[in-house]
Amino acid sequence: MNLNIPNFLESLSIMGKGMLGIFIVTVILILSVYVLNFIGRKIEKKNDDQE
């Protein structure tokens, strides 16, 4: 088995960037859900107060 160290290290760099991208997208999705949930609660509370 022949292991090419420079190519292996380059692939780790590329994989790290991909995992960072996945992490960023996941955080954005989670924050979006929290914001939409917060807005929904305010609208629901406002509608309950009007009735």
Phi, psi and omega in degrees: 000133183244119182252122179266103186299313181300320178293323178297315180294324177293321179293326176296321178296316180295317180296322178298318178295321178295317179293324176297319177298317178297318179298316181296316179297320179297316179296319179297318179296317180296315179296323178297318179296317179298317181295315179296323177295319179297315179295318180298320178295319180295318180294318180296319180294321179294320179291325177293324180291330182284335183282000000 
